[in-house]
Amino acid sequence: MYEIDKQKFGAFVAQLRKEKNYTQKQLAEQLYISDKAISKWETGGSLR
């Protein structure tokens, strides 16, 4: 099974979000999740 590098994934999400000029809240609304989840992803805290 593969292990996802949380730091790299978070940096990737943040980069794509910023390219689209979305706030964390706007991205969260598009994905039907909380903005707190986006923050956790981007800081490498969690992928859940």
Beta strands, then each sheet from edge to edge (+ up, - down):
end
